[in-house]
Amino acid sequence: MAPRILGTSLSLACGLLAAHAAAHDVELEFLGRYETGSFATGASEISAFDPATRRAFVTNGATGQIDVLDLADPTAPAFLFAIDLSPWGSHANSVSAFGGVVVAAVEADAKTDPGQAVFFDTDGAYINAVEVGALPDMITFTHNGRYVLVANEGEPDDAYAIDPEGSVSVIDLRDGAAHIDQGDVRTAGFGGFDAADLDPSVRIFGPGASVAQDMEPEYITSSDDERWAWVTLQENNAIGIIDIRHARVVAIRGLGFKNYNRPGQGIDASDRDGGINIRNWPVRGMYQPDAIASFERWGIPFLVMANEGDSRDYGGFSEEARIGGVTLDPTAFPNAADLQSSANLGRLKITTTLGDTDGDGDYDRLYAYGARSFSIRLPDGTLIFDSGDDLEQLTAALLPADFNSDDEENDSFDSRSDDKGPEPEGVAVGRVGNRTYAFIGLERVGGMAVYDVTNPFLAHYAGYINTRDFAGDPVAGTAGDMSPEGLLFVSAEDSPNGDAMIIMTNEVSGTTATFRVRPN
């Protein structure tokens, strides 16, 4: 299948700030793909890249190993060997590389137990390991390699009987990975915060949970000077701000709510409306970002977030409901019967933990998961840009027969409209020529949208590519790249071919794809 590439002409059709995009679009070119041959097992999730060896390190949830790929020729990624992680736990949720050292975040066999940060060289030889928090979900080196930061999600067990505290581990590498011990690991926790003092948009709602237990760190980015880090607290609709040197969470910032009843912020809310129907509704979206990245402009760090959304849905506790199955306040929603039809809002998934503002048992407001967008925020969490309904408008124009498809099945048009839509999940930021771009992976329908964020206050659409084959057979491995989980930007200076590159890891198709990024 030829990759579907979106440029200025389609942004004109979609009305996506074409006046700005016309001068600064990027050229996106599919280069090559490595296939694990494993479908819907998480066989390709997160990647790291080592420029010296031109190797990619990819977490493989199907085998519990890290696949090491040769990217000397990005058009033909080749499997070299795998790194076995079984001595340290179940599998790696994340991996990062810097200066010839690779580190993996390894989940314990029981996810509520402490995990491990395990260090290797680029040939897969073991260097060292230290204990971190429960369910280490993301791991990253800081910009100059002095620290490794680990987001310990601390999810509960299915019965919600064990709920570990979420935290961020700060590992000091001043003496090198070979010389660290447990004393070089400090924990930035959330125990000093009281729910009563937090912004009202911060969600603390797990049964019997303290603030520290309820926080679930997801993804981390750090400032260029290695002083500050920001961690997404996805289920909590918040970010944590961390003083790296002192390993301390200094603030929790609520991210507010998106109003889907405003111009340019519509959604397609139903998988039963028989078509594409992006419009305004009396619903609020919880931003709930997954991935976060940052870049500096004018000496200020700017935060880029993919507003995926996520619910807690366990055997011992679930917050999920559909609007058609709850009671709406007759004053707030005088047209409740119409709204609750399956073709309108009846199918849309919402949380039961918000919305009953007067405590009388019915819903005065409706809160859905995610914002179907990406956002740019200041270091204190202040929102300065949101892509609105661009991503749904974009995929509706480009992929009208496959709009809001599911990530495991072809011929699944509109099936995700009731549940987070295209589901932006992965984010990478990088400089191409003299422009800075944000790359946003769409987990469900697939593909990657690109925005020029050189001026973060005037971010604008720059391109889109989708290498999923909607005519193929996903199980047989002929459907291309499905469900991008992670995006990794490789600068032109570090790239094997001298051009900036994106490495996209695709969870459902089990593929790792490479893309060239050039100024147009």
Helices and strands as residue ranges (DSSP letters): E 4-6, H 8-14, H 18-21, E 26-35, E 47-50, E 55-60, E 65-70, E 78-84, E 91-98, E 101-107, E 114-121, E 126-134, E 136-141, E 147-152, E 167-172, G 177-179, G 182-184, E 185-189, G 195-197, H 211-214, E 217-222, E 228-233, E 238-243, E 248-254, E 257-259, E 284-286, E 292-297, E 300-306, E 320-322, G 323-325, H 336-339, E 349-351, E 367-369, E 374-377, E 383-386, H 390-398, E 424-432, E 435-442, E 448-452, G 456-458, E 460-466, E 484-490, E 500-506, E 511-519
